[in-house]
Every structure is written in C-alpha cells, then in structure tokens.
C-alpha cells in the first residue's frame, strides 16, 4: 500500500467532502492596465489570464505562485504563475484559505478545465461570471492527503520540465552542428538545383476534397500548406501525380518551408518537389542544406503581397556539392540529431509525450 493509500484509508474512510470554490478561497479581479501603459523593458509581466503575458510593467500586484483564471478572451483558462506579476482586470486571481493547499487547488482546477469552459457565457467576447466560477465544487480531503497528491504530481511536472529543458539544449546543439557541417569552403563546387535534381508536379485537388478522401491508413500522403496533409489510397488520385522517389517538397505559399518524404506522396499543384537520379547527389543532404537556409526563401516570399516563391527561386538556387561520401556522413549525423530532437516515436519528444500522458492519467486518478 502506498503512502497515499494509507492516508486515504486513515483520513478519508468515507470519501471526501465537496465544497464550493468560493468557500475555500477569495476570488479577486485584477486591475486595469492598457496596452499604451505597457513598458517594453518593464520588470514584471502583465497577465490577462492567458498562457503568455500581454506585455510588461514596472509594478506588480500579485506575488509569485498565484493561480489565475481568465475572465474574458480565453475565459476559463487556468494558469499557475511562478513569478511576481501584474494581474490585469480581465482575469481572476485565487487566494486559498488555510484549509486547502494552493498547489492542490491548481491541480484540481486543471483537472476540471473542460468543465470550467462550459460555464462561460458565449457572448462577444466570451466571459466567465464570478458567481459561476465560485459555485464550482472542489473535493476537499485533509491537508495531509492534499500534500501527498501535490508531491506525486509535482514529481511528474518536474520530470517533464527537465525533459523539456534537455530538448531545448539538444535542439540548440543540433542547430550548431548542422550549421557547422553545412558550411563549406569556396573550393567546394556549387551547382543550381535544376542541374542536380528533377522537378515534379503535384495534383489538382482542393482542401475540401482532401478532407473527404483522407483515410487513417491511406497509402499515399498528399501535402498541403503548413502541417496539413491527407492520407489517401492509390486509386484516389491520378497515377501520374503520385511520386515514388524520396523527395524534397517545396511548400511555396503561406508558410515557406521544405519537407523531406520517402514514401509515396503527392502535393497540391501550387507546390513542387525534387528528387535525384544523380549518383553523386544525396537528396537528403540537399534537403538539410535548404532547411538550414530557409530564411533566404522566406525573405523573398515576404516581399510579395501574399508570402510565396516561384519555381525559378529554387531552380536557380546553388547548393554546395562535396563528395558523395561526405554528403552521406553529414546526413547520418544530422539524422541522429533530428531523431533525438523531433522523432515522436523514439526521441525526447516521445519521452515528453509519454510522461505527459502518465501525468494526466495519475492526475485524473488521484483527483477522482
């Protein structure tokens, strides 16, 4: 039996009492600060209840480790702010009484987040009245039980924070080595992409059609802008529009970026892609080089009324071409870094996701 089980058996043999939030804490609105009053290099963040501060100010009206709940805008969003800050007038701050552990209350409210959202009045803008917030029922076990629950959940939180810090450090390390590996002396030949790779077209398809065709186990991925895609069957689009070679997809409108893909695919016909039949060119090496220099293409795109680049911009772009063995060595190194930093099945992000799911499971179990 765990320590928590022992405490519950000893102190809560008949379950726990549920009490109104307003009976165990004071709920206070912040004080108004307008955007014109914000100070660019101010000392304290100004929160309106959302995830990020709206700006900075040289005064604070709340101490660190305060629970806030948005009243307007992102009404109902629960936040824990671990530094001194200015609470604006569109968010509530919670000041728990001695019967409840502040951190325990935060975990309970996060667990009730979806329910709190249902209490909003969906006017324009949506808002959360203080009386509806105050009427929320909170489970109130003895303080010893609350403290043990907090200890368990904070351990999960700390582990996730450590993994997130590790991921940030590894990504910086990855960028450093990527830039180092992909910087070449002038004696390395540079050739235009059109001289190295074969350009291919996409397929004529609308976003609505992509949504209609999407299947969970589709064999062909169709790429659209940003992170949007649809997985479809081979029969769903013309055979001539399906690419079977490992390729670089040029996302040429909106968010300008490159994507490498090595399974059957297509893309919307305003994009284009490249593959290689040149034994002296590693297609993934070219992808890594283009990704390193994506800012060059984004600057060109931002000069247009709608951010976009044209085919000649990439066709004419020159890429350094070291010997194929060197290209392969660089790709092998960057692949390992990329997996560590971005792989959702084996890298640090996968570990963070697993810990987050574990945390949510235990949070739900402990607070039921």
Beta strands, then each sheet from edge to edge (+ up, - down):
strand 1: 17-20
strand 2: 25-29
strand 3: 44-47
strand 4: 55-57
strand 5: 66-70
strand 6: 78-81
strand 7: 85-87
strand 8: 91-96
strand 9: 137-140
strand 10: 190-192
strand 11: 198-200
strand 12: 220-223
strand 13: 229-232
strand 14: 247-251
strand 15: 257-261
strand 16: 265-267
strand 17: 272-275
strand 18: 318-320
sheet 1: 1+ 9-
sheet 2: 2+ 8- 5+ 6-
sheet 3: 4+ 3- 7-
sheet 4: 10+ 18-
sheet 5: 11+ 17- 14+ 15-
sheet 6: 13+ 12- 16-
end
